[in-house]
Amino acid sequence: MELILALAIGVLTGSGVWLILRPRTFQVIMGLSLVSYAVNLFIFGAGRIKLGAPPVIKEALATDPNQYADPLPQALVLTAIVIGFATTALFLVVLLASRGLTGTDHADGVEPDQ
């Protein structure tokens, strides 16, 4: 499970960085989204992936905190998803406004010769 998670984080980060380095604004926005997904997976992984662990303390298991799921990474990732969605929406609005003013979504405002 850890290998699959590490590979997913690596592929998302690599793809996101590659897209961030592209000259088009939309590709930069998609790259930032991929990097934020990679960070969310990393936070989940840092919180110890534990399948089937109860999130609420039971009287019989109250003495051993290793028997429970850690709620902090889940709360952090949920907050990061909401903030990432809002910033992506803001970036897309800015992209549309920039495209309306300049007529292109190229980073320097000039279309490359084809």
N, C-alpha and C positions, 0 to 999 in steps of 0.2 A: 504494500500500500504506500509506503514511504517513497519508494522508487517512482511510482506512477505520479505521486504528488510533486516530487522534485522535477520530474520531466515536464509536467504540465506547467509548473512555475517557470522553468527555463525556457520552454517554447513560447509561452506568453510574453515573457520579458524580452527575449530576443526579437520576436516579431514586433512587439511594441516599440522597441528602440529603433529597429529598422524603419518602421513607419514614421516615427518622430523625425528621423533624419531626411525624409522625403520633402520635396519642395512644395507640394500642394497642401493647402490648409486642411482639407478634409482628411487627408491621410495622416496628418499630425494629430488631429482630433481622435481618429480611430486608434492611433498608436498610444495616445494617453489613456484611452479606455482600456486597451489591452494591458498596459503596465499597471493600471489600478486594479484590474482583475487578478493579476499576478501577485500584487501586494496583499489583496484580500485572501488569496489562497495561502500565502506565506503566514499571515496572521493566524489563519485556521490551523496550519501546521504547527506553529509555535505554541498553540494551546493544547497540544497533545490530542491527536485524533483517538477518540475512545468510542467504540460502537456499543450501543445498548446500555450505556451508563445513565442512571437516573439523574435528572437535574435538580431534584428536590431532596432534601435531607430526610432520611427515614430514621426512626428511632433505633432500629437494629444495627444500622451501619454508621451511626453518628460519630463514632470514634476514629474512623479511617477516612480522611478526605481524598485519598487516592481512588475511592470507589465512585466518585462523582464526576460529572462533566463540568468543565470550567466555563462559567457563563460569560466571563469577561471577553474572550476573543469573539464570541458570537455577537455580543453587544457592539464591539468595535467594528466588526465587519458590517453589521446592519447599518450602523451610522455611516460608514464609508460608502456603502452602496447608495444611500440616499444623497450624500454630498456629491458623489461621483455622477449620479444622474442629473443633479441640478447644475453642476459645472459643465457637463456635456451639453445640456440644453442651452446654457448661456453661450458656450463656444459656438454652437450651431447658429444661434441668433446673430452673433457677431460675424460669423462667416457669411451669412446671407446679406447682412448689411454691407460688409466689405465687398462682396461680389456685386451688389447693386451699385456701389459707388465707383468701383474700378472696372467692372465688367469681366473680372477674372478671379479665380481663387488661388492663383499662384502666389507664393510667399512674397516675392519682390514686386508683385503687381504687373509684371511683364510676361506675356506668353512666350515660351521658347519657340524658336523657329523649328518647323518640322520638315 
